[in-house]
Amino acid sequence: MNRLEPRMLVLANAAFAAIAFLRDVRATGAHFLVRSSARRSTLVQRLLPDGSYLACLSGPYRAGYGYQPLTVRVIEAWITVTLVTGPSAASPGGWSPASSTTNATPPTR
């Protein structure tokens, strides 16, 4: 029987989607799941079997550091709200949660 390591998961809104912040979170050993607008442009690296994909985010160029890309897992989603008084409404633009968990295989216990 394997003992699972304690982990921390940081959930964040789009205001915290800055690459430097996400990199700092990962450096602590924590994972993150951050909401990002579907309008954010990402470089798709690889499609995963569940429909999500690995993408490369890159920040602004910094002398001596380069672009410092960060690989994340992106899950594109649309949120639909069904109103009691009327028709359903889909979220404009959709959502693209980005996660630091990049493997496509669920963990075993």
Disulfide bonds with the S-S distance in Angstrom:
none
